[in-house]
Amino acid sequence: MRKRRDILFRFQPMADTPDSVVLDYLKSGVSPNELVLRPIRAYWLPFAYQATGVRNQAELAAAAQEAIFCLEGQIEQLRQAFGLKPEELVSYQQEVVSSRAVRRGLSKPSDGAWGAFSQAASREFDASGL
């Protein structure tokens, strides 16, 4: 018989912050646990399986494909809900990366540090929740 684990997550964001807004939105949903766990699984489950070594390569690939399918579905839902085109996102991300580069003194792509900065800025962009 499988044993349940008790995991508690407590977070107290400041009022009127993006975190507070999104958590209030999630609380109004049908299944708060699923609303929280679905994106966590899509974003992290393949990596968790890989780190624990409990899945073979085919299972890891299947988990990654399922995660990508879920994330792409969310991307498409965002595009449709807000009337965005794929090229607009690429343009926006390039603007963000370029403005951060200029602030850090890497104003031209020929700078030796540009490639590393661009990758780091892309990860920072992803992590910013935008």
Distance bins in CASP14 RR format, pairs under 12 A and 6 or more apart:
PFRMAT RR
TARGET T0000
AUTHOR 0000-0000-0000
RMODE 2
METHOD distances of the structure
MODEL  1
7 33 0 0 0 0 0 1 0 0 0 0 0
7 36 0 0 0 0 0 1 0 0 0 0 0
7 37 0 0 0 0 0 1 0 0 0 0 0
7 40 0 0 0 0 0 1 0 0 0 0 0
9 23 0 0 0 0 0 1 0 0 0 0 0
9 26 0 0 0 0 0 1 0 0 0 0 0
9 32 0 0 0 0 0 1 0 0 0 0 0
9 33 0 0 0 0 0 1 0 0 0 0 0
9 36 1 0 0 1 0 0 0 0 0 0 0
9 37 0 0 0 0 0 1 0 0 0 0 0
9 40 0 0 0 0 0 1 0 0 0 0 0
10 23 0 0 0 0 0 1 0 0 0 0 0
11 17 0 0 0 0 0 1 0 0 0 0 0
11 19 1 0 0 1 0 0 0 0 0 0 0
11 20 0 0 0 0 1 0 0 0 0 0 0
11 22 0 0 0 0 0 1 0 0 0 0 0
11 23 1 0 0 1 0 0 0 0 0 0 0
11 26 0 0 0 0 0 1 0 0 0 0 0
11 27 0 0 0 0 0 1 0 0 0 0 0
11 36 0 0 0 0 0 1 0 0 0 0 0
12 19 0 0 0 0 1 0 0 0 0 0 0
12 20 0 0 0 0 1 0 0 0 0 0 0
12 23 0 0 0 0 1 0 0 0 0 0 0
13 19 1 1 0 0 0 0 0 0 0 0 0
13 20 1 0 1 0 0 0 0 0 0 0 0
13 21 0 0 0 0 1 0 0 0 0 0 0
13 22 0 0 0 0 1 0 0 0 0 0 0
13 23 1 0 0 1 0 0 0 0 0 0 0
13 24 0 0 0 0 1 0 0 0 0 0 0
13 26 0 0 0 0 0 1 0 0 0 0 0
14 20 1 0 0 1 0 0 0 0 0 0 0
14 21 0 0 0 0 0 1 0 0 0 0 0
14 23 0 0 0 0 0 1 0 0 0 0 0
15 21 0 0 0 0 1 0 0 0 0 0 0
15 23 0 0 0 0 0 1 0 0 0 0 0
15 24 0 0 0 0 1 0 0 0 0 0 0
16 24 0 0 0 0 0 1 0 0 0 0 0
17 23 0 0 0 0 1 0 0 0 0 0 0
17 24 0 0 0 0 0 1 0 0 0 0 0
18 24 0 0 0 0 0 1 0 0 0 0 0
18 25 0 0 0 0 0 1 0 0 0 0 0
18 128 0 0 0 0 1 0 0 0 0 0 0
18 129 1 0 0 1 0 0 0 0 0 0 0
18 130 0 0 0 0 1 0 0 0 0 0 0
19 25 0 0 0 0 0 1 0 0 0 0 0
19 26 0 0 0 0 0 1 0 0 0 0 0
19 129 0 0 0 0 1 0 0 0 0 0 0
20 26 0 0 0 0 0 1 0 0 0 0 0
20 27 0 0 0 0 0 1 0 0 0 0 0
21 27 0 0 0 0 0 1 0 0 0 0 0
21 28 0 0 0 0 0 1 0 0 0 0 0
22 28 0 0 0 0 0 1 0 0 0 0 0
22 29 0 0 0 0 0 1 0 0 0 0 0
22 35 0 0 0 0 0 1 0 0 0 0 0
22 36 0 0 0 0 0 1 0 0 0 0 0
22 39 0 0 0 0 0 1 0 0 0 0 0
22 129 0 0 0 0 1 0 0 0 0 0 0
23 29 0 0 0 0 0 1 0 0 0 0 0
23 32 0 0 0 0 1 0 0 0 0 0 0
23 35 0 0 0 0 0 1 0 0 0 0 0
23 36 0 0 0 0 1 0 0 0 0 0 0
24 32 0 0 0 0 0 1 0 0 0 0 0
24 35 0 0 0 0 0 1 0 0 0 0 0
25 32 0 0 0 0 0 1 0 0 0 0 0
25 35 0 0 0 0 1 0 0 0 0 0 0
25 36 0 0 0 0 0 1 0 0 0 0 0
26 32 1 0 1 0 0 0 0 0 0 0 0
26 33 0 0 0 0 0 1 0 0 0 0 0
26 34 0 0 0 0 1 0 0 0 0 0 0
26 35 1 0 1 0 0 0 0 0 0 0 0
26 36 1 0 0 1 0 0 0 0 0 0 0
26 37 0 0 0 0 0 1 0 0 0 0 0
26 38 0 0 0 0 0 1 0 0 0 0 0
26 39 0 0 0 0 1 0 0 0 0 0 0
26 40 0 0 0 0 0 1 0 0 0 0 0
27 33 0 0 0 0 0 1 0 0 0 0 0
27 35 0 0 0 0 1 0 0 0 0 0 0
27 36 0 0 0 0 0 1 0 0 0 0 0
28 35 0 0 0 0 1 0 0 0 0 0 0
29 35 1 0 0 1 0 0 0 0 0 0 0
29 36 0 0 0 0 0 1 0 0 0 0 0
31 37 0 0 0 0 1 0 0 0 0 0 0
31 38 0 0 0 0 1 0 0 0 0 0 0
32 38 0 0 0 0 0 1 0 0 0 0 0
33 39 0 0 0 0 0 1 0 0 0 0 0
33 40 0 0 0 0 0 1 0 0 0 0 0
33 41 0 0 0 0 0 1 0 0 0 0 0
34 40 0 0 0 0 0 1 0 0 0 0 0
34 41 0 0 0 0 1 0 0 0 0 0 0
34 42 0 0 0 0 0 1 0 0 0 0 0
35 41 0 0 0 0 0 1 0 0 0 0 0
36 42 0 0 0 0 0 1 0 0 0 0 0
36 43 0 0 0 0 0 1 0 0 0 0 0
37 43 0 0 0 0 0 1 0 0 0 0 0
37 44 0 0 0 0 0 1 0 0 0 0 0
37 45 0 0 0 0 1 0 0 0 0 0 0
37 70 0 0 0 0 0 1 0 0 0 0 0
38 44 0 0 0 0 0 1 0 0 0 0 0
38 45 0 0 0 0 0 1 0 0 0 0 0
38 66 0 0 0 0 0 1 0 0 0 0 0
38 67 0 0 0 0 0 1 0 0 0 0 0
38 70 1 0 0 1 0 0 0 0 0 0 0
38 71 0 0 0 0 0 1 0 0 0 0 0
38 73 0 0 0 0 0 1 0 0 0 0 0
38 74 0 0 0 0 1 0 0 0 0 0 0
39 45 0 0 0 0 0 1 0 0 0 0 0
39 67 0 0 0 0 0 1 0 0 0 0 0
39 70 0 0 0 0 1 0 0 0 0 0 0
39 71 0 0 0 0 1 0 0 0 0 0 0
39 73 0 0 0 0 0 1 0 0 0 0 0
39 74 1 0 0 1 0 0 0 0 0 0 0
39 129 0 0 0 0 0 1 0 0 0 0 0
40 46 0 0 0 0 0 1 0 0 0 0 0
40 47 0 0 0 0 0 1 0 0 0 0 0
40 48 0 0 0 0 1 0 0 0 0 0 0
40 67 0 0 0 0 0 1 0 0 0 0 0
40 70 0 0 0 0 0 1 0 0 0 0 0
40 71 0 0 0 0 0 1 0 0 0 0 0
41 47 0 0 0 0 0 1 0 0 0 0 0
41 48 0 0 0 0 1 0 0 0 0 0 0
41 49 0 0 0 0 0 1 0 0 0 0 0
41 63 0 0 0 0 1 0 0 0 0 0 0
41 64 0 0 0 0 0 1 0 0 0 0 0
41 66 0 0 0 0 1 0 0 0 0 0 0
41 67 1 0 0 1 0 0 0 0 0 0 0
41 69 0 0 0 0 0 1 0 0 0 0 0
41 70 1 0 0 1 0 0 0 0 0 0 0
41 71 0 0 0 0 0 1 0 0 0 0 0
42 48 0 0 0 0 0 1 0 0 0 0 0
42 63 0 0 0 0 0 1 0 0 0 0 0
42 64 0 0 0 0 0 1 0 0 0 0 0
42 65 0 0 0 0 0 1 0 0 0 0 0
42 66 0 0 0 0 1 0 0 0 0 0 0
42 67 1 0 1 0 0 0 0 0 0 0 0
42 68 0 0 0 0 1 0 0 0 0 0 0
42 69 0 0 0 0 1 0 0 0 0 0 0
42 70 1 1 0 0 0 0 0 0 0 0 0
42 71 1 0 1 0 0 0 0 0 0 0 0
42 72 0 0 0 0 1 0 0 0 0 0 0
42 73 0 0 0 0 1 0 0 0 0 0 0
42 74 1 0 0 1 0 0 0 0 0 0 0
42 75 0 0 0 0 0 1 0 0 0 0 0
43 63 0 0 0 0 0 1 0 0 0 0 0
43 64 0 0 0 0 0 1 0 0 0 0 0
43 67 1 0 0 1 0 0 0 0 0 0 0
43 68 0 0 0 0 0 1 0 0 0 0 0
43 70 0 0 0 0 1 0 0 0 0 0 0
43 71 1 0 0 1 0 0 0 0 0 0 0
43 74 0 0 0 0 0 1 0 0 0 0 0
43 126 0 0 0 0 1 0 0 0 0 0 0
43 127 0 0 0 0 0 1 0 0 0 0 0
43 129 0 0 0 0 0 1 0 0 0 0 0
44 50 0 0 0 0 0 1 0 0 0 0 0
44 51 0 0 0 0 1 0 0 0 0 0 0
44 52 0 0 0 0 0 1 0 0 0 0 0
44 63 0 0 0 0 0 1 0 0 0 0 0
44 64 0 0 0 0 0 1 0 0 0 0 0
44 67 0 0 0 0 1 0 0 0 0 0 0
44 70 0 0 0 0 0 1 0 0 0 0 0
44 71 0 0 0 0 0 1 0 0 0 0 0
45 51 0 0 0 0 0 1 0 0 0 0 0
45 52 0 0 0 0 0 1 0 0 0 0 0
45 54 0 0 0 0 0 1 0 0 0 0 0
45 55 0 0 0 0 1 0 0 0 0 0 0
45 59 0 0 0 0 0 1 0 0 0 0 0
45 60 0 0 0 0 0 1 0 0 0 0 0
45 62 0 0 0 0 0 1 0 0 0 0 0
45 63 1 0 1 0 0 0 0 0 0 0 0
45 64 0 0 0 0 1 0 0 0 0 0 0
45 65 0 0 0 0 0 1 0 0 0 0 0
45 66 0 0 0 0 1 0 0 0 0 0 0
45 67 1 0 0 1 0 0 0 0 0 0 0
45 68 0 0 0 0 0 1 0 0 0 0 0
45 70 0 0 0 0 1 0 0 0 0 0 0
45 71 0 0 0 0 0 1 0 0 0 0 0
46 52 0 0 0 0 0 1 0 0 0 0 0
46 53 0 0 0 0 0 1 0 0 0 0 0
46 55 0 0 0 0 1 0 0 0 0 0 0
46 57 0 0 0 0 0 1 0 0 0 0 0
46 59 0 0 0 0 1 0 0 0 0 0 0
46 60 1 0 0 1 0 0 0 0 0 0 0
46 61 0 0 0 0 1 0 0 0 0 0 0
46 62 0 0 0 0 1 0 0 0 0 0 0
46 63 1 0 1 0 0 0 0 0 0 0 0
46 64 1 0 1 0 0 0 0 0 0 0 0
46 65 0 0 0 0 1 0 0 0 0 0 0
46 66 0 0 0 0 1 0 0 0 0 0 0
46 67 1 0 1 0 0 0 0 0 0 0 0
46 68 0 0 0 0 1 0 0 0 0 0 0
46 69 0 0 0 0 0 1 0 0 0 0 0
46 70 0 0 0 0 0 1 0 0 0 0 0
46 71 0 0 0 0 0 1 0 0 0 0 0
47 53 0 0 0 0 0 1 0 0 0 0 0
47 55 0 0 0 0 0 1 0 0 0 0 0
47 60 0 0 0 0 1 0 0 0 0 0 0
47 63 0 0 0 0 1 0 0 0 0 0 0
47 64 0 0 0 0 1 0 0 0 0 0 0
47 67 0 0 0 0 1 0 0 0 0 0 0
48 54 0 0 0 0 1 0 0 0 0 0 0
48 55 0 0 0 0 1 0 0 0 0 0 0
48 60 0 0 0 0 0 1 0 0 0 0 0
48 63 0 0 0 0 1 0 0 0 0 0 0
48 64 0 0 0 0 0 1 0 0 0 0 0
48 67 0 0 0 0 0 1 0 0 0 0 0
49 55 1 0 1 0 0 0 0 0 0 0 0
49 56 0 0 0 0 1 0 0 0 0 0 0
49 57 0 0 0 0 0 1 0 0 0 0 0
49 58 0 0 0 0 0 1 0 0 0 0 0
49 59 1 0 0 1 0 0 0 0 0 0 0
49 60 1 0 1 0 0 0 0 0 0 0 0
49 61 0 0 0 0 0 1 0 0 0 0 0
49 62 0 0 0 0 1 0 0 0 0 0 0
49 63 1 0 1 0 0 0 0 0 0 0 0
49 64 0 0 0 0 1 0 0 0 0 0 0
49 66 0 0 0 0 0 1 0 0 0 0 0
49 67 0 0 0 0 0 1 0 0 0 0 0
50 56 0 0 0 0 0 1 0 0 0 0 0
50 57 0 0 0 0 1 0 0 0 0 0 0
50 59 0 0 0 0 0 1 0 0 0 0 0
50 60 1 0 1 0 0 0 0 0 0 0 0
50 61 0 0 0 0 0 1 0 0 0 0 0
50 63 0 0 0 0 1 0 0 0 0 0 0
50 64 0 0 0 0 1 0 0 0 0 0 0
50 67 0 0 0 0 0 1 0 0 0 0 0
51 60 0 0 0 0 0 1 0 0 0 0 0
52 59 0 0 0 0 0 1 0 0 0 0 0
52 60 0 0 0 0 0 1 0 0 0 0 0
52 63 0 0 0 0 0 1 0 0 0 0 0
53 59 0 0 0 0 1 0 0 0 0 0 0
53 60 0 0 0 0 1 0 0 0 0 0 0
53 63 0 0 0 0 0 1 0 0 0 0 0
54 60 0 0 0 0 1 0 0 0 0 0 0
54 63 0 0 0 0 0 1 0 0 0 0 0
55 61 0 0 0 0 1 0 0 0 0 0 0
55 62 0 0 0 0 1 0 0 0 0 0 0
55 63 1 0 0 1 0 0 0 0 0 0 0
55 64 0 0 0 0 0 1 0 0 0 0 0
56 62 0 0 0 0 1 0 0 0 0 0 0
56 63 0 0 0 0 0 1 0 0 0 0 0
57 63 0 0 0 0 0 1 0 0 0 0 0
57 64 0 0 0 0 0 1 0 0 0 0 0
58 64 0 0 0 0 0 1 0 0 0 0 0
58 65 0 0 0 0 0 1 0 0 0 0 0
59 65 0 0 0 0 0 1 0 0 0 0 0
59 66 0 0 0 0 0 1 0 0 0 0 0
60 66 0 0 0 0 0 1 0 0 0 0 0
60 67 0 0 0 0 0 1 0 0 0 0 0
61 67 0 0 0 0 0 1 0 0 0 0 0
61 68 0 0 0 0 0 1 0 0 0 0 0
62 68 0 0 0 0 0 1 0 0 0 0 0
62 69 0 0 0 0 0 1 0 0 0 0 0
63 69 0 0 0 0 0 1 0 0 0 0 0
63 70 0 0 0 0 0 1 0 0 0 0 0
64 70 0 0 0 0 0 1 0 0 0 0 0
64 71 0 0 0 0 0 1 0 0 0 0 0
65 71 0 0 0 0 0 1 0 0 0 0 0
65 72 0 0 0 0 0 1 0 0 0 0 0
66 72 0 0 0 0 0 1 0 0 0 0 0
66 73 0 0 0 0 0 1 0 0 0 0 0
67 73 0 0 0 0 0 1 0 0 0 0 0
67 74 0 0 0 0 0 1 0 0 0 0 0
68 74 0 0 0 0 0 1 0 0 0 0 0
68 75 0 0 0 0 0 1 0 0 0 0 0
69 75 0 0 0 0 0 1 0 0 0 0 0
69 76 0 0 0 0 0 1 0 0 0 0 0
70 76 0 0 0 0 0 1 0 0 0 0 0
70 77 0 0 0 0 0 1 0 0 0 0 0
71 77 0 0 0 0 0 1 0 0 0 0 0
71 78 0 0 0 0 0 1 0 0 0 0 0
71 126 0 0 0 0 0 1 0 0 0 0 0
72 78 0 0 0 0 0 1 0 0 0 0 0
72 79 0 0 0 0 0 1 0 0 0 0 0
72 86 0 0 0 0 0 1 0 0 0 0 0
73 79 0 0 0 0 1 0 0 0 0 0 0
73 80 0 0 0 0 1 0 0 0 0 0 0
73 81 0 0 0 0 0 1 0 0 0 0 0
74 80 0 0 0 0 0 1 0 0 0 0 0
74 81 0 0 0 0 0 1 0 0 0 0 0
75 81 0 0 0 0 0 1 0 0 0 0 0
75 82 0 0 0 0 0 1 0 0 0 0 0
75 84 0 0 0 0 1 0 0 0 0 0 0
75 85 0 0 0 0 0 1 0 0 0 0 0
75 86 0 0 0 0 1 0 0 0 0 0 0
75 89 0 0 0 0 1 0 0 0 0 0 0
76 82 0 0 0 0 0 1 0 0 0 0 0
76 83 0 0 0 0 0 1 0 0 0 0 0
76 84 0 0 0 0 0 1 0 0 0 0 0
76 85 0 0 0 0 0 1 0 0 0 0 0
76 86 0 0 0 0 1 0 0 0 0 0 0
76 89 0 0 0 0 0 1 0 0 0 0 0
77 83 0 0 0 0 0 1 0 0 0 0 0
77 84 0 0 0 0 0 1 0 0 0 0 0
78 84 1 0 0 1 0 0 0 0 0 0 0
78 85 0 0 0 0 0 1 0 0 0 0 0
78 86 0 0 0 0 0 1 0 0 0 0 0
78 88 0 0 0 0 0 1 0 0 0 0 0
78 89 0 0 0 0 1 0 0 0 0 0 0
78 130 0 0 0 0 0 1 0 0 0 0 0
79 85 1 0 0 1 0 0 0 0 0 0 0
79 86 1 0 0 1 0 0 0 0 0 0 0
79 87 0 0 0 0 0 1 0 0 0 0 0
79 88 0 0 0 0 1 0 0 0 0 0 0
79 89 0 0 0 0 1 0 0 0 0 0 0
80 86 0 0 0 0 0 1 0 0 0 0 0
82 88 0 0 0 0 1 0 0 0 0 0 0
82 89 0 0 0 0 0 1 0 0 0 0 0
83 89 0 0 0 0 0 1 0 0 0 0 0
84 90 0 0 0 0 0 1 0 0 0 0 0
84 91 0 0 0 0 0 1 0 0 0 0 0
84 92 0 0 0 0 1 0 0 0 0 0 0
85 91 0 0 0 0 1 0 0 0 0 0 0
85 92 0 0 0 0 0 1 0 0 0 0 0
86 92 0 0 0 0 0 1 0 0 0 0 0
86 93 0 0 0 0 0 1 0 0 0 0 0
87 93 0 0 0 0 0 1 0 0 0 0 0
87 94 0 0 0 0 0 1 0 0 0 0 0
88 94 0 0 0 0 0 1 0 0 0 0 0
88 95 0 0 0 0 0 1 0 0 0 0 0
89 95 0 0 0 0 0 1 0 0 0 0 0
89 96 0 0 0 0 0 1 0 0 0 0 0
89 125 0 0 0 0 0 1 0 0 0 0 0
89 130 0 0 0 0 1 0 0 0 0 0 0
90 96 0 0 0 0 0 1 0 0 0 0 0
90 97 0 0 0 0 0 1 0 0 0 0 0
90 122 0 0 0 0 0 1 0 0 0 0 0
90 125 0 0 0 0 0 1 0 0 0 0 0
91 97 0 0 0 0 0 1 0 0 0 0 0
91 98 0 0 0 0 0 1 0 0 0 0 0
92 98 0 0 0 0 0 1 0 0 0 0 0
92 99 0 0 0 0 0 1 0 0 0 0 0
92 125 0 0 0 0 1 0 0 0 0 0 0
92 130 0 0 0 0 1 0 0 0 0 0 0
93 99 0 0 0 0 0 1 0 0 0 0 0
93 100 0 0 0 0 0 1 0 0 0 0 0
93 118 0 0 0 0 0 1 0 0 0 0 0
93 121 0 0 0 0 1 0 0 0 0 0 0
93 122 1 0 0 1 0 0 0 0 0 0 0
93 123 0 0 0 0 0 1 0 0 0 0 0
93 124 0 0 0 0 0 1 0 0 0 0 0
93 125 1 0 1 0 0 0 0 0 0 0 0
93 126 0 0 0 0 1 0 0 0 0 0 0
93 128 0 0 0 0 0 1 0 0 0 0 0
93 130 0 0 0 0 1 0 0 0 0 0 0
94 100 0 0 0 0 0 1 0 0 0 0 0
94 101 0 0 0 0 0 1 0 0 0 0 0
94 109 0 0 0 0 0 1 0 0 0 0 0
94 118 0 0 0 0 1 0 0 0 0 0 0
94 121 0 0 0 0 0 1 0 0 0 0 0
94 122 0 0 0 0 0 1 0 0 0 0 0
94 125 0 0 0 0 0 1 0 0 0 0 0
95 101 0 0 0 0 0 1 0 0 0 0 0
95 102 0 0 0 0 0 1 0 0 0 0 0
95 121 0 0 0 0 0 1 0 0 0 0 0
95 125 0 0 0 0 0 1 0 0 0 0 0
95 130 0 0 0 0 0 1 0 0 0 0 0
96 102 0 0 0 0 0 1 0 0 0 0 0
96 103 0 0 0 0 0 1 0 0 0 0 0
96 118 0 0 0 0 0 1 0 0 0 0 0
96 121 1 0 0 1 0 0 0 0 0 0 0
96 122 0 0 0 0 1 0 0 0 0 0 0
96 124 0 0 0 0 1 0 0 0 0 0 0
96 125 1 0 1 0 0 0 0 0 0 0 0
96 126 0 0 0 0 0 1 0 0 0 0 0
96 128 0 0 0 0 1 0 0 0 0 0 0
96 129 0 0 0 0 0 1 0 0 0 0 0
96 130 1 0 0 1 0 0 0 0 0 0 0
97 103 0 0 0 0 0 1 0 0 0 0 0
97 104 0 0 0 0 0 1 0 0 0 0 0
97 106 0 0 0 0 1 0 0 0 0 0 0
97 109 0 0 0 0 0 1 0 0 0 0 0
97 114 0 0 0 0 1 0 0 0 0 0 0
97 115 0 0 0 0 0 1 0 0 0 0 0
97 117 0 0 0 0 1 0 0 0 0 0 0
97 118 1 0 1 0 0 0 0 0 0 0 0
97 119 0 0 0 0 1 0 0 0 0 0 0
97 120 0 0 0 0 1 0 0 0 0 0 0
97 121 1 0 1 0 0 0 0 0 0 0 0
97 122 1 0 0 1 0 0 0 0 0 0 0
97 123 0 0 0 0 0 1 0 0 0 0 0
97 124 0 0 0 0 1 0 0 0 0 0 0
97 125 1 0 0 1 0 0 0 0 0 0 0
97 126 0 0 0 0 0 1 0 0 0 0 0
97 128 0 0 0 0 0 1 0 0 0 0 0
98 104 0 0 0 0 0 1 0 0 0 0 0
98 105 0 0 0 0 0 1 0 0 0 0 0
98 106 0 0 0 0 1 0 0 0 0 0 0
98 107 0 0 0 0 1 0 0 0 0 0 0
98 108 0 0 0 0 0 1 0 0 0 0 0
98 109 0 0 0 0 1 0 0 0 0 0 0
98 114 0 0 0 0 0 1 0 0 0 0 0
98 117 0 0 0 0 0 1 0 0 0 0 0
98 118 0 0 0 0 1 0 0 0 0 0 0
98 121 0 0 0 0 1 0 0 0 0 0 0
98 122 0 0 0 0 0 1 0 0 0 0 0
98 125 0 0 0 0 0 1 0 0 0 0 0
99 105 0 0 0 0 0 1 0 0 0 0 0
99 106 0 0 0 0 0 1 0 0 0 0 0
99 107 0 0 0 0 0 1 0 0 0 0 0
99 121 0 0 0 0 1 0 0 0 0 0 0
99 125 0 0 0 0 0 1 0 0 0 0 0
100 106 0 0 0 0 1 0 0 0 0 0 0
100 107 0 0 0 0 0 1 0 0 0 0 0
100 114 0 0 0 0 0 1 0 0 0 0 0
100 117 1 0 0 1 0 0 0 0 0 0 0
100 118 0 0 0 0 1 0 0 0 0 0 0
100 120 0 0 0 0 1 0 0 0 0 0 0
100 121 1 0 1 0 0 0 0 0 0 0 0
100 122 0 0 0 0 0 1 0 0 0 0 0
100 123 0 0 0 0 0 1 0 0 0 0 0
100 124 1 0 0 1 0 0 0 0 0 0 0
100 125 0 0 0 0 1 0 0 0 0 0 0
100 128 0 0 0 0 0 1 0 0 0 0 0
101 107 1 0 0 1 0 0 0 0 0 0 0
101 108 0 0 0 0 1 0 0 0 0 0 0
101 109 0 0 0 0 1 0 0 0 0 0 0
101 110 0 0 0 0 0 1 0 0 0 0 0
101 111 0 0 0 0 1 0 0 0 0 0 0
101 112 0 0 0 0 0 1 0 0 0 0 0
101 113 0 0 0 0 1 0 0 0 0 0 0
101 114 1 0 0 1 0 0 0 0 0 0 0
101 115 0 0 0 0 1 0 0 0 0 0 0
101 116 0 0 0 0 0 1 0 0 0 0 0
101 117 1 0 1 0 0 0 0 0 0 0 0
101 118 1 0 0 1 0 0 0 0 0 0 0
101 119 0 0 0 0 0 1 0 0 0 0 0
101 120 0 0 0 0 0 1 0 0 0 0 0
101 121 1 0 0 1 0 0 0 0 0 0 0
101 122 0 0 0 0 0 1 0 0 0 0 0
101 124 0 0 0 0 0 1 0 0 0 0 0
102 108 0 0 0 0 1 0 0 0 0 0 0
102 109 0 0 0 0 0 1 0 0 0 0 0
102 111 0 0 0 0 0 1 0 0 0 0 0
102 114 0 0 0 0 0 1 0 0 0 0 0
102 117 0 0 0 0 0 1 0 0 0 0 0
102 121 0 0 0 0 0 1 0 0 0 0 0
103 117 0 0 0 0 0 1 0 0 0 0 0
103 121 0 0 0 0 0 1 0 0 0 0 0
104 111 0 0 0 0 0 1 0 0 0 0 0
104 113 0 0 0 0 1 0 0 0 0 0 0
104 114 0 0 0 0 0 1 0 0 0 0 0
104 116 0 0 0 0 0 1 0 0 0 0 0
104 117 1 0 0 1 0 0 0 0 0 0 0
104 118 0 0 0 0 0 1 0 0 0 0 0
104 120 0 0 0 0 1 0 0 0 0 0 0
104 121 0 0 0 0 1 0 0 0 0 0 0
104 124 0 0 0 0 0 1 0 0 0 0 0
105 111 0 0 0 0 1 0 0 0 0 0 0
105 112 0 0 0 0 0 1 0 0 0 0 0
105 113 0 0 0 0 1 0 0 0 0 0 0
105 114 0 0 0 0 0 1 0 0 0 0 0
105 117 0 0 0 0 1 0 0 0 0 0 0
106 112 0 0 0 0 1 0 0 0 0 0 0
106 113 1 0 1 0 0 0 0 0 0 0 0
106 114 1 0 1 0 0 0 0 0 0 0 0
106 115 0 0 0 0 1 0 0 0 0 0 0
106 116 0 0 0 0 1 0 0 0 0 0 0
106 117 1 0 1 0 0 0 0 0 0 0 0
106 118 0 0 0 0 1 0 0 0 0 0 0
106 120 0 0 0 0 0 1 0 0 0 0 0
106 121 0 0 0 0 1 0 0 0 0 0 0
107 113 0 0 0 0 0 1 0 0 0 0 0
107 114 0 0 0 0 1 0 0 0 0 0 0
107 117 0 0 0 0 0 1 0 0 0 0 0
108 114 1 0 0 1 0 0 0 0 0 0 0
108 115 0 0 0 0 0 1 0 0 0 0 0
108 117 0 0 0 0 0 1 0 0 0 0 0
109 115 0 0 0 0 1 0 0 0 0 0 0
109 117 0 0 0 0 0 1 0 0 0 0 0
109 118 0 0 0 0 1 0 0 0 0 0 0
111 117 1 0 0 1 0 0 0 0 0 0 0
111 118 0 0 0 0 0 1 0 0 0 0 0
112 118 0 0 0 0 0 1 0 0 0 0 0
113 119 0 0 0 0 0 1 0 0 0 0 0
113 120 0 0 0 0 1 0 0 0 0 0 0
113 121 0 0 0 0 0 1 0 0 0 0 0
114 120 0 0 0 0 0 1 0 0 0 0 0
114 121 0 0 0 0 0 1 0 0 0 0 0
115 121 0 0 0 0 1 0 0 0 0 0 0
115 122 0 0 0 0 1 0 0 0 0 0 0
116 122 0 0 0 0 0 1 0 0 0 0 0
116 123 0 0 0 0 0 1 0 0 0 0 0
117 123 0 0 0 0 0 1 0 0 0 0 0
117 124 0 0 0 0 1 0 0 0 0 0 0
118 124 0 0 0 0 0 1 0 0 0 0 0
118 125 0 0 0 0 0 1 0 0 0 0 0
119 125 0 0 0 0 0 1 0 0 0 0 0
119 126 0 0 0 0 0 1 0 0 0 0 0
120 126 0 0 0 0 0 1 0 0 0 0 0
120 127 0 0 0 0 0 1 0 0 0 0 0
121 127 0 0 0 0 0 1 0 0 0 0 0
121 128 0 0 0 0 0 1 0 0 0 0 0
122 128 0 0 0 0 0 1 0 0 0 0 0
122 130 0 0 0 0 0 1 0 0 0 0 0
123 129 0 0 0 0 0 1 0 0 0 0 0
124 130 0 0 0 0 0 1 0 0 0 0 0
END
